[in-house]
Amino acid sequence: MTTKKLPLFHHHRFLDEAGDTTFYGKGNTPIVGNDGVSKCFILGMLKINEPLDVTRQKVVDLQSKIAHDPYFTGIPSIQKRKDKMGFYIHAKDDIPEVRKMAFDLIKSVDCSFEAIIARKIYNLYQSKHNGKEAEFYADLMSHLLKNKLNKYDSLVLNIAHRSQCTTHANLQKGLDKSVERSKTKTPDKSNDCRVVFNVQQPTTEPLLNIADYFCWAIQRVFEKGETRYYDYISDQIGLVIDLYDFDKYRLEDGRAGNYYGRKNKLSKLNFIP
């Protein structure tokens, strides 16, 4: 009896982030929330449920269309990327017209998205992550993976490059922590999933650009109280965990109030003042 070979997209995930992992400036000065420094860090994971080459080509075609459209000639944010490494969609820097085209493309893709939100809390950063940005990143990654390790034989994690945070050693640290968490939660289940790390640039893996847009849309809710982008693609967002929203850990009915999905969606109430 032969085992049916699963499609490539079954095993692949695409991880990107929004915000930054910065807590301190010069002289160890706290700068969370200052101009240019985010109030939270978001790590998200995209699952595509259709042939990867087909979706990848959709992104490539859109990027080519934008890069060669005379309407966008001379737009600095577009020209800069074209000159440096070739144009790719990137939500934070894209102009409104490009964002609309990108979000419409995402709506056409059969995919789902999950994200972990970490509010940047100084005492937690020191006590839980030893004041190290790489450990902060690895811990979030462990939360993304902990419920996957006993469901799959293998996973390929295509991860957007982020300096010291995405070294193999640090990613392995996040994976080891996710195994510990999974075993604690489900000790009777196997956690022998083989995980491969594939760190890439957004120009070499166009599917990371879709993950980037999901992260940015969620970030706008927490950083700006702006829900319009999230609302537009929220049916494709299966889970958002606001990890350190301790006030909502347990609601009166016993539910975890810091978990959001298609029924319990994010709103302006998730804005971090």
Secondary structure as UniProt FT lines:
FT   HELIX           8..10
FT   STRAND          12..19
FT   HELIX           26..28
FT   TURN            32..33
FT   TURN            35..36
FT   STRAND          40..48
FT   HELIX           52..68
FT   HELIX           70..72
FT   TURN            73..74
FT   HELIX           76..84
FT   TURN            91..93
FT   HELIX           96..107
FT   STRAND          111..119
FT   HELIX           122..129
FT   TURN            130..131
FT   HELIX           133..145
FT   TURN            146..151
FT   STRAND          154..160
FT   HELIX           163..166
FT   HELIX           168..185
FT   TURN            187..188
FT   STRAND          194..200
FT   TURN            202..204
FT   HELIX           207..224
FT   HELIX           228..233
FT   HELIX           234..236
FT   STRAND          237..242
FT   TURN            243..244
FT   HELIX           246..248
FT   TURN            252..253
FT   TURN            257..258
FT   STRAND          259..260
FT   HELIX           268..270
//
